Structure formats: C-alpha cells, structure tokens
C-alpha cells in the first residue's frame, strides 16, 4: 500500500512540476543575440602585422557586451562563428611557439564569456594538437554537428548547445563548411569526416525538436551565402557554402548566422515551408558585430517572434579599457617575439606587381620553395594584394605580410603536359582575352549589362580571388593574352635551358592549399580526383611555408630580391599598357 501511495505521490509531484514549468514560461520576452565571425585573431586593439593600432577588435566587442550585460543580464547572448584561430602573429605564437600557456584565443573568448562558438576551416588548419587543446580550454561549447568522428560515427565536436535566457530555451546548432578536405592535408583533420550540411541539419533539427523542444533555434554555420561559388550548384553534395540552402530547405530555424566568405549580409527569407528565417553575416576581422533583437510573445506552448537584425561597425564604437589592460602583457610578449630581426633586404619587396605578371615578390617565394624542396618546378602566387616588405632589417613580423597563411609545403609529381594544363587554368582565372592594347589585362567582374563591378573605394573587382592566381618558376614560358583561355601558355624549356618534355615527370613544389585541390587547379584544371592528388604527393615538409621563408632569410642574412624572368606576358606592349591601366583601376581608385 505504501508503495502505491509513494508512486501516486511521485506522479503527482512530476505533474505539478510540468504544470509549473509550463506556466513559468513568460508571456513576453526579449533577447539580443550578438555574434562575431571570422575574427582571424583580431584579439588585441593592435594590428601586429601592420604594427599599428586597431580601430576595431574584440576590445570593441568587450565594451558593448559589458554594457549590455550590466543593463540586461538575462537577455544577452554572445556567439562566435569560427575562424578565430589563425590570422594574426599572436595566433602563430600561441599555436606554435608558446604551447604550454592557455591559447590566446581561449583567453580572449573566456574573458568575454562567449555562450557558444562554431568551428571554422582555418581552426581545423591549425592542426589536431592546437584545436584539441583549445576545445579543452574553452569555457563555452565549440560546435560542429557535421564534423563526424570516423571511429564512432558521432560528432567530433559538440553538435549543439542549449542556452537559457529570460525564461526562454534556445538551441544553437553548429555546422562547418564541408569543403575542408579540398583545401587541407588529411593529417590536419585525421579521424574526421565532414558531412553535407543540409543532410546533417535535417538530422539534428529533428532530434533537437524532439528531445529539447526549444523556444528558439539558431544555426551557427561557418559557411557562406553564395552556394554557387567556385562553380558549385544547389545540388552539389557537400556544398562549401550551404548556409542559405539550409535556411530554405530545413524548416525550424529562426535565425542563421553565416560566415566563412567575409561578406556582410542581413536578410529575411521565406523557407520552403513558408516560414520566415533571418540570416546574418558579420563580415570578418572584428570589423562588424552582428546584433539580433528578438521579441517573443507566447501563444499556448509556442512563441511568435519578431526579429530585427543589424550590423554594428565596430570602428565607430568605444573600446573596453579593462579588456585592453588585461591583455597588454600578452600583446607585449608577442610583439617582442615578432620584432626579432632575421636578415636584411637590399630593396623594397612589393606584392602589387604579382597581381599582373612576373614579380620579384612571387619569385622570392619560388626561390625559397625550390631551395627547400629541391624540386624542378615551383608553383606559387601573391597571398596579399598589398603586401610590402621595406628595405632594411627584416623581422619575423614581416613574414606575416610576405606569406599570410599557415600553408604546408608539398612536393608532387606532374608530367610536363600537366604543368602546362595547370598554368592554362591559372591564367584563365587571371587574364582577360585582349583584342587590343586598350583592353583590360586582368579578368574583372562585370554585371549582367557588362559593366565593371566596383568595391566601396571605386576600385575594380577581380572576377576570381587573386590568391587563386598562380605562376611557375623553374621553367621558361610565355603567356599570350591575345589568345583565348586554354591556349595561352607556351613552355620553352627549363630555367637552365634544358629541354622541357611534356611526357616527362617533374617534381613540383606547391603549397598544401593548392596541393589539396584549393582553387580548382588540380580538380577542374587537371581533372584529378582527391585520390589522385594524394597519389601524386612525393613529400610533405614538416613545417609551414612561412617557417621555411624565415629560415631561408636567416641563412642568407642579406638578400637582393629580383625577378627571375622565367616567364613573360605577350604581346609585350599590350601587357605594359594593360598593367598600367589595371594598376590605376585597382590601387589608385577613389
């Protein structure tokens, strides 16, 4: 009898609890979601690459969040959307040099009390030792539902987070661009598989709705807006930029925060089920902070929502002095490291010429890659359009302007014919087909009427990202811009005048991004599968390209950067006039 009474009492208590829980939900509530994305190490109020103060950084975010939390402690949520782990010398210092201390990324995000974050592709690029350690150091959940552990079949990172604010239950689902295997060597993401975003979202939204029954569902997607980028389509499996596709095809989301493409976006769309979804992308490098105000009004068990989103330009906002003071010791530590002199340049080295044709800048990288690997041929490009190394003492700081990314260095086998096809693809991205000296040399983006697309400065916009341009060293060749794409390159010989054989296999030095298919040179230009790319790898050097550049300068001590003159663009007069015209359109626009 006592057992029955206890059982009935338990049921009664649980029922009362559920009833109270239901009625404890507020009739009305307001929430504000603040979000950053693609911060790329902009932690300090100081740009370590350019050696000057930052007008916008996480110091600005700290000021806004502190004020908001003081005024509305139970209404504010702070989220990050990935790619925070690479981009500034401070990242490199804490990722590679001082690995015993808590990573500066974790220090900053823990100080700001982020509620959740997603994993970006450049976070994975830092490698297992770095991001596995960071995952332990973060005080907030680090999310990616589609980065799946191949041993268990479960997400490698936490798939979603539950946040409670102002009586409201919020679910945040994290997804990462599945394009990572196209760009990064396998050892960086070993043990993981990056699944399709749409399929993964369907799976986890159903599970979240069933098991959690949240009042609000947010997508935190490190993937861009343009699902047709790089020639992909809405139906392309594992689309690199599937955020908008998920918003349209997977019902249940109220808000989707995008990233990866560094494009500012605020839009409201209607999904395939007829429901409104707000999408927002706060650009990059802590230049903007996303703010989303959500008003909820309860109707029975569910809430009607009014959502207003905007982008706050952080350069127009104050910085938090307490945050700056807190991180000044770490800033000074990194400054001391990057101010270390490593050699001397006898003249200025500028990246600007490399956008148009042969340059001392790209050839300097070629020289390092050839010397480091002993390869026959080198492929490289300019990774920063306005990179500049001044004449005189060269420091570690300069290395981050000379080579922006932590790319690895490969040696791969190419036949002579494949080298030719690779270059044809690269110059198809870079050059316009000129009909006279008055035509544009570079391939500029145009609108549907054929008019040039300009950026906010009035400068012409390239049709393809400049970091996907590529040139070669170790061979002598010409590029005829009067001919159509695919018929421009003529290889004359190796650089030492040895005959070039289309049927012979050559060892080629190439960075890991390109060697894994980044930019499409190997997949689209040569038609190689991922398996074929892996088969062609002869050697993977143990350190990144920037490291080998640094050591090359240390060894040489004094350098006299000059153009190798391995290749030239013809007709020469057309090239000269087209370069002069293009230079003004890109660099001197107002």
JOPE-V839984 format. One record per residue. N is the residue number from 1. RES is the residue in three letters. BURIAL is # if it has 9 or more other C-alpha atoms within 8 Angstrom, else .. Layout:
n=N res=RES burial=BURIAL
n=N res=RES burial=BURIAL
This chain:
n=1 res=UNK burial=.
n=2 res=UNK burial=.
n=3 res=UNK burial=.
n=4 res=UNK burial=.
n=5 res=UNK burial=.
n=6 res=UNK burial=.
n=7 res=UNK burial=.
n=8 res=UNK burial=.
n=9 res=UNK burial=.
n=10 res=UNK burial=.
n=11 res=UNK burial=.
n=12 res=UNK burial=.
n=13 res=UNK burial=.
n=14 res=UNK burial=.
n=15 res=UNK burial=.
n=16 res=UNK burial=.
n=17 res=UNK burial=.
n=18 res=UNK burial=.
n=19 res=UNK burial=.
n=20 res=UNK burial=.
n=21 res=UNK burial=.
n=22 res=UNK burial=.
n=23 res=UNK burial=.
n=24 res=UNK burial=.
n=25 res=UNK burial=.
n=26 res=UNK burial=#
n=27 res=UNK burial=.
n=28 res=UNK burial=.
n=29 res=UNK burial=#
n=30 res=UNK burial=#
n=31 res=UNK burial=#
n=32 res=UNK burial=#
n=33 res=UNK burial=#
n=34 res=UNK burial=#
n=35 res=UNK burial=#
n=36 res=UNK burial=#
n=37 res=UNK burial=#
n=38 res=UNK burial=#
n=39 res=UNK burial=#
n=40 res=UNK burial=#
n=41 res=UNK burial=#
n=42 res=UNK burial=#
n=43 res=UNK burial=#
n=44 res=UNK burial=#
n=45 res=UNK burial=#
n=46 res=UNK burial=.
n=47 res=UNK burial=#
n=48 res=UNK burial=#
n=49 res=UNK burial=#
n=50 res=UNK burial=.
n=51 res=UNK burial=.
n=52 res=UNK burial=.
n=53 res=UNK burial=.
n=54 res=UNK burial=#
n=55 res=UNK burial=.
n=56 res=UNK burial=#
n=57 res=UNK burial=#
n=58 res=UNK burial=#
n=59 res=UNK burial=#
n=60 res=UNK burial=#
n=61 res=UNK burial=#
n=62 res=UNK burial=#
n=63 res=UNK burial=#
n=64 res=UNK burial=#
n=65 res=UNK burial=#
n=66 res=UNK burial=.
n=67 res=UNK burial=.
n=68 res=UNK burial=#
n=69 res=UNK burial=#
n=70 res=UNK burial=.
n=71 res=UNK burial=.
n=72 res=UNK burial=.
n=73 res=UNK burial=.
n=74 res=UNK burial=.
n=75 res=UNK burial=#
n=76 res=UNK burial=#
n=77 res=UNK burial=#
n=78 res=UNK burial=#
n=79 res=UNK burial=#
n=80 res=UNK burial=#
n=81 res=UNK burial=#
n=82 res=UNK burial=#
n=83 res=UNK burial=#
n=84 res=UNK burial=#
n=85 res=UNK burial=#
n=86 res=UNK burial=#
n=87 res=UNK burial=#
n=88 res=UNK burial=#
n=89 res=UNK burial=#
n=90 res=UNK burial=#
n=91 res=UNK burial=#
n=92 res=UNK burial=#
n=93 res=UNK burial=#
n=94 res=UNK burial=#
n=95 res=UNK burial=#
n=96 res=UNK burial=.
n=97 res=UNK burial=.
n=98 res=UNK burial=.
n=99 res=UNK burial=#
n=100 res=UNK burial=.
n=101 res=UNK burial=.
n=102 res=UNK burial=.
n=103 res=UNK burial=#
n=104 res=UNK burial=#
n=105 res=UNK burial=#
n=106 res=UNK burial=#
n=107 res=UNK burial=#
n=108 res=UNK burial=#
n=109 res=UNK burial=#
n=110 res=UNK burial=#
n=111 res=UNK burial=.
n=112 res=UNK burial=.
n=113 res=UNK burial=#
n=114 res=UNK burial=#
n=115 res=UNK burial=#
n=116 res=UNK burial=#
n=117 res=UNK burial=#
n=118 res=UNK burial=#
n=119 res=UNK burial=#
n=120 res=UNK burial=#
n=121 res=UNK burial=#
n=122 res=UNK burial=#
n=123 res=UNK burial=#
n=124 res=UNK burial=#
n=125 res=UNK burial=#
n=126 res=UNK burial=#
n=127 res=UNK burial=#
n=128 res=UNK burial=#
n=129 res=UNK burial=.
n=130 res=UNK burial=#
n=131 res=UNK burial=#
n=132 res=UNK burial=.
n=133 res=UNK burial=.
n=134 res=UNK burial=#
n=135 res=UNK burial=.
n=136 res=UNK burial=.
n=137 res=UNK burial=#
n=138 res=UNK burial=#
n=139 res=UNK burial=.
n=140 res=UNK burial=#
n=141 res=UNK burial=#
n=142 res=UNK burial=#
n=143 res=UNK burial=#
n=144 res=UNK burial=#
n=145 res=UNK burial=#
n=146 res=UNK burial=#
n=147 res=UNK burial=#
n=148 res=UNK burial=#
n=149 res=UNK burial=#
n=150 res=UNK burial=#
n=151 res=UNK burial=.
n=152 res=UNK burial=.
n=153 res=UNK burial=.
n=154 res=UNK burial=.
n=155 res=UNK burial=#
n=156 res=UNK burial=#
n=157 res=UNK burial=#
n=158 res=UNK burial=#
n=159 res=UNK burial=#
n=160 res=UNK burial=#
n=161 res=UNK burial=#
n=162 res=UNK burial=.
n=163 res=UNK burial=#
n=164 res=UNK burial=.
n=165 res=UNK burial=#
n=166 res=UNK burial=#
n=167 res=UNK burial=#
n=168 res=UNK burial=#
n=169 res=UNK burial=#
n=170 res=UNK burial=#
n=171 res=UNK burial=#
n=172 res=UNK burial=#
n=173 res=UNK burial=#
n=174 res=UNK burial=#
n=175 res=UNK burial=#
n=176 res=UNK burial=#
n=177 res=UNK burial=#
n=178 res=UNK burial=#
n=179 res=UNK burial=#
n=180 res=UNK burial=#
n=181 res=UNK burial=#
n=182 res=UNK burial=#
n=183 res=UNK burial=#
n=184 res=UNK burial=#
n=185 res=UNK burial=#
n=186 res=UNK burial=.
n=187 res=UNK burial=.
n=188 res=UNK burial=#
n=189 res=UNK burial=#
n=190 res=UNK burial=.
n=191 res=UNK burial=.
n=192 res=UNK burial=#
n=193 res=UNK burial=#
n=194 res=UNK burial=#
n=195 res=UNK burial=#
n=196 res=UNK burial=#
n=197 res=UNK burial=#
n=198 res=UNK burial=#
n=199 res=UNK burial=.
n=200 res=UNK burial=#
n=201 res=UNK burial=#
n=202 res=UNK burial=#
n=203 res=UNK burial=.
n=204 res=UNK burial=#
n=205 res=UNK burial=#
n=206 res=UNK burial=.
n=207 res=UNK burial=#
n=208 res=UNK burial=#
n=209 res=UNK burial=#
n=210 res=UNK burial=.
n=211 res=UNK burial=.
n=212 res=UNK burial=.
n=213 res=UNK burial=.
n=214 res=UNK burial=#
n=215 res=UNK burial=#
n=216 res=UNK burial=#
n=217 res=UNK burial=#
n=218 res=UNK burial=#
n=219 res=UNK burial=#
n=220 res=UNK burial=#
n=221 res=UNK burial=#
n=222 res=UNK burial=#
n=223 res=UNK burial=#
n=224 res=UNK burial=#
n=225 res=UNK burial=#
n=226 res=UNK burial=.
n=227 res=UNK burial=#
n=228 res=UNK burial=#
n=229 res=UNK burial=.
n=230 res=UNK burial=.
n=231 res=UNK burial=.
n=232 res=UNK burial=#
n=233 res=UNK burial=.
n=234 res=UNK burial=#
n=235 res=UNK burial=.
n=236 res=UNK burial=.
n=237 res=UNK burial=.
n=238 res=UNK burial=#
n=239 res=UNK burial=#
n=240 res=UNK burial=#
n=241 res=UNK burial=#
n=242 res=UNK burial=#
n=243 res=UNK burial=#
n=244 res=UNK burial=#
n=245 res=UNK burial=#
n=246 res=UNK burial=#
n=247 res=UNK burial=#
n=248 res=UNK burial=#
n=249 res=UNK burial=#
n=250 res=UNK burial=#
n=251 res=UNK burial=#
n=252 res=UNK burial=.
n=253 res=UNK burial=#
n=254 res=UNK burial=#
n=255 res=UNK burial=#
n=256 res=UNK burial=#
n=257 res=UNK burial=#
n=258 res=UNK burial=#
n=259 res=UNK burial=#
n=260 res=UNK burial=#
n=261 res=UNK burial=.
n=262 res=UNK burial=#
n=263 res=UNK burial=#
n=264 res=UNK burial=#
n=265 res=UNK burial=#
n=266 res=UNK burial=#
n=267 res=UNK burial=.
n=268 res=UNK burial=.
n=269 res=UNK burial=#
n=270 res=UNK burial=#
n=271 res=UNK burial=#
n=272 res=UNK burial=#
n=273 res=UNK burial=.
n=274 res=UNK burial=.
n=275 res=UNK burial=.
n=276 res=UNK burial=#
n=277 res=UNK burial=#
n=278 res=UNK burial=#
n=279 res=UNK burial=#
n=280 res=UNK burial=#
n=281 res=UNK burial=#
n=282 res=UNK burial=#
n=283 res=UNK burial=#
n=284 res=UNK burial=#
n=285 res=UNK burial=#
n=286 res=UNK burial=#
n=287 res=UNK burial=#
n=288 res=UNK burial=#
n=289 res=UNK burial=#
n=290 res=UNK burial=#
n=291 res=UNK burial=#
n=292 res=UNK burial=#
n=293 res=UNK burial=#
n=294 res=UNK burial=#
n=295 res=UNK burial=#
n=296 res=UNK burial=#
n=297 res=UNK burial=#
n=298 res=UNK burial=#
n=299 res=UNK burial=.
n=300 res=UNK burial=.
n=301 res=UNK burial=.
n=302 res=UNK burial=.
n=303 res=UNK burial=#
n=304 res=UNK burial=.
n=305 res=UNK burial=.
n=306 res=UNK burial=.
n=307 res=UNK burial=#
n=308 res=UNK burial=.
n=309 res=UNK burial=#
n=310 res=UNK burial=#
n=311 res=UNK burial=#
n=312 res=UNK burial=.
n=313 res=UNK burial=#
n=314 res=UNK burial=#
n=315 res=UNK burial=#
n=316 res=UNK burial=.
n=317 res=UNK burial=.
n=318 res=UNK burial=#
n=319 res=UNK burial=#
n=320 res=UNK burial=#
n=321 res=UNK burial=.
n=322 res=UNK burial=.
n=323 res=UNK burial=#
n=324 res=UNK burial=#
n=325 res=UNK burial=.
n=326 res=UNK burial=.
n=327 res=UNK burial=#
n=328 res=UNK burial=.
n=329 res=UNK burial=.
n=330 res=UNK burial=.
n=331 res=UNK burial=#
n=332 res=UNK burial=.
n=333 res=UNK burial=.
n=334 res=UNK burial=#
n=335 res=UNK burial=#
n=336 res=UNK burial=.
n=337 res=UNK burial=#
n=338 res=UNK burial=#
n=339 res=UNK burial=#
n=340 res=UNK burial=#
n=341 res=UNK burial=.
n=342 res=UNK burial=#
n=343 res=UNK burial=#
n=344 res=UNK burial=#
n=345 res=UNK burial=#
n=346 res=UNK burial=#
n=347 res=UNK burial=#
n=348 res=UNK burial=#
n=349 res=UNK burial=#
n=350 res=UNK burial=#
n=351 res=UNK burial=#
n=352 res=UNK burial=#
n=353 res=UNK burial=#
n=354 res=UNK burial=#
n=355 res=UNK burial=#
n=356 res=UNK burial=#
n=357 res=UNK burial=.
n=358 res=UNK burial=#
n=359 res=UNK burial=#
n=360 res=UNK burial=#
n=361 res=UNK burial=#
n=362 res=UNK burial=#
n=363 res=UNK burial=#
n=364 res=UNK burial=#
n=365 res=UNK burial=#
n=366 res=UNK burial=#
n=367 res=UNK burial=.
n=368 res=UNK burial=#
n=369 res=UNK burial=#
n=370 res=UNK burial=#
n=371 res=UNK burial=.
n=372 res=UNK burial=.
n=373 res=UNK burial=.
n=374 res=UNK burial=.
n=375 res=UNK burial=#
n=376 res=UNK burial=#
n=377 res=UNK burial=#
n=378 res=UNK burial=#
n=379 res=UNK burial=#
n=380 res=UNK burial=#
n=381 res=UNK burial=#
n=382 res=UNK burial=#
n=383 res=UNK burial=#
n=384 res=UNK burial=#
n=385 res=UNK burial=#
n=386 res=UNK burial=.
n=387 res=UNK burial=#
n=388 res=UNK burial=#
n=389 res=UNK burial=#
n=390 res=UNK burial=#
n=391 res=UNK burial=#
n=392 res=UNK burial=.
n=393 res=UNK burial=#
n=394 res=UNK burial=#
n=395 res=UNK burial=#
n=396 res=UNK burial=#
n=397 res=UNK burial=#
n=398 res=UNK burial=#
n=399 res=UNK burial=#
n=400 res=UNK burial=#
n=401 res=UNK burial=#
n=402 res=UNK burial=#
n=403 res=UNK burial=#
n=404 res=UNK burial=#
n=405 res=UNK burial=.
n=406 res=UNK burial=#
n=407 res=UNK burial=#
n=408 res=UNK burial=#
n=409 res=UNK burial=#
n=410 res=UNK burial=#
n=411 res=UNK burial=#
n=412 res=UNK burial=#
n=413 res=UNK burial=#
n=414 res=UNK burial=#
n=415 res=UNK burial=#
n=416 res=UNK burial=#
n=417 res=UNK burial=#
n=418 res=UNK burial=#
n=419 res=UNK burial=#
n=420 res=UNK burial=#
n=421 res=UNK burial=#
n=422 res=UNK burial=#
n=423 res=UNK burial=#
n=424 res=UNK burial=#
n=425 res=UNK burial=#
n=426 res=UNK burial=#
n=427 res=UNK burial=#
n=428 res=UNK burial=#
n=429 res=UNK burial=#
n=430 res=UNK burial=#
n=431 res=UNK burial=#
n=432 res=UNK burial=#
n=433 res=UNK burial=#
n=434 res=UNK burial=#
n=435 res=UNK burial=.
n=436 res=UNK burial=.
n=437 res=UNK burial=#
n=438 res=UNK burial=.
n=439 res=UNK burial=.
n=440 res=UNK burial=#
n=441 res=UNK burial=#
n=442 res=UNK burial=#
n=443 res=UNK burial=#
n=444 res=UNK burial=#
n=445 res=UNK burial=#
n=446 res=UNK burial=#
n=447 res=UNK burial=.
n=448 res=UNK burial=.
n=449 res=UNK burial=.
n=450 res=UNK burial=.
n=451 res=UNK burial=.
n=452 res=UNK burial=#
n=453 res=UNK burial=#
n=454 res=UNK burial=#
n=455 res=UNK burial=.
n=456 res=UNK burial=.
n=457 res=UNK burial=.
n=458 res=UNK burial=.
n=459 res=UNK burial=#
n=460 res=UNK burial=#
n=461 res=UNK burial=#
n=462 res=UNK burial=#
n=463 res=UNK burial=#
n=464 res=UNK burial=#
n=465 res=UNK burial=.
n=466 res=UNK burial=#
n=467 res=UNK burial=#
n=468 res=UNK burial=#
n=469 res=UNK burial=#
n=470 res=UNK burial=#
n=471 res=UNK burial=#
n=472 res=UNK burial=#
n=473 res=UNK burial=#
n=474 res=UNK burial=#
n=475 res=UNK burial=#
n=476 res=UNK burial=#
n=477 res=UNK burial=#
n=478 res=UNK burial=#
n=479 res=UNK burial=#
n=480 res=UNK burial=#
n=481 res=UNK burial=#
n=482 res=UNK burial=#
n=483 res=UNK burial=#
n=484 res=UNK burial=.
n=485 res=UNK burial=#
n=486 res=UNK burial=#
n=487 res=UNK burial=.
n=488 res=UNK burial=#
n=489 res=UNK burial=#
n=490 res=UNK burial=.
n=491 res=UNK burial=#
n=492 res=UNK burial=#
n=493 res=UNK burial=#
n=494 res=UNK burial=#
n=495 res=UNK burial=#
n=496 res=UNK burial=.
n=497 res=UNK burial=.
n=498 res=UNK burial=.
n=499 res=UNK burial=.
n=500 res=UNK burial=#
n=501 res=UNK burial=.
n=502 res=UNK burial=.
n=503 res=UNK burial=.
n=504 res=UNK burial=.
n=505 res=UNK burial=.
n=506 res=UNK burial=#
n=507 res=UNK burial=#
n=508 res=UNK burial=#
n=509 res=UNK burial=#
n=510 res=UNK burial=#
n=511 res=UNK burial=#
n=512 res=UNK burial=#
n=513 res=UNK burial=#
n=514 res=UNK burial=#
n=515 res=UNK burial=#
n=516 res=UNK burial=#
n=517 res=UNK burial=#
n=518 res=UNK burial=#
n=519 res=UNK burial=.
n=520 res=UNK burial=#
n=521 res=UNK burial=#
n=522 res=UNK burial=#
n=523 res=UNK burial=#
n=524 res=UNK burial=.
n=525 res=UNK burial=#
n=526 res=UNK burial=#
n=527 res=UNK burial=.
n=528 res=UNK burial=#
n=529 res=UNK burial=.
n=530 res=UNK burial=#
n=531 res=UNK burial=.
n=532 res=UNK burial=.
n=533 res=UNK burial=#
n=534 res=UNK burial=.
n=535 res=UNK burial=.
n=536 res=UNK burial=#
n=537 res=UNK burial=#
n=538 res=UNK burial=.
n=539 res=UNK burial=.
n=540 res=UNK burial=#
n=541 res=UNK burial=.
n=542 res=UNK burial=.
n=543 res=UNK burial=.
n=544 res=UNK burial=#
n=545 res=UNK burial=#
n=546 res=UNK burial=#
n=547 res=UNK burial=.
n=548 res=UNK burial=#
n=549 res=UNK burial=#
n=550 res=UNK burial=#
n=551 res=UNK burial=.
n=552 res=UNK burial=#
n=553 res=UNK burial=#
n=554 res=UNK burial=#
n=555 res=UNK burial=.
n=556 res=UNK burial=.
n=557 res=UNK burial=#
n=558 res=UNK burial=#
n=559 res=UNK burial=#
n=560 res=UNK burial=.
n=561 res=UNK burial=#
n=562 res=UNK burial=#
n=563 res=UNK burial=#
n=564 res=UNK burial=.
n=565 res=UNK burial=.
n=566 res=UNK burial=#
n=567 res=UNK burial=#
n=568 res=UNK burial=#
n=569 res=UNK burial=#
n=570 res=UNK burial=#
n=571 res=UNK burial=#
n=572 res=UNK burial=.
n=573 res=UNK burial=.
n=574 res=UNK burial=#
n=575 res=UNK burial=#
n=576 res=UNK burial=.
n=577 res=UNK burial=#
n=578 res=UNK burial=#
n=579 res=UNK burial=#
n=580 res=UNK burial=.
n=581 res=UNK burial=#
n=582 res=UNK burial=#
n=583 res=UNK burial=#
n=584 res=UNK burial=#
n=585 res=UNK burial=#
n=586 res=UNK burial=#
n=587 res=UNK burial=.
n=588 res=UNK burial=.
n=589 res=UNK burial=#
n=590 res=UNK burial=.
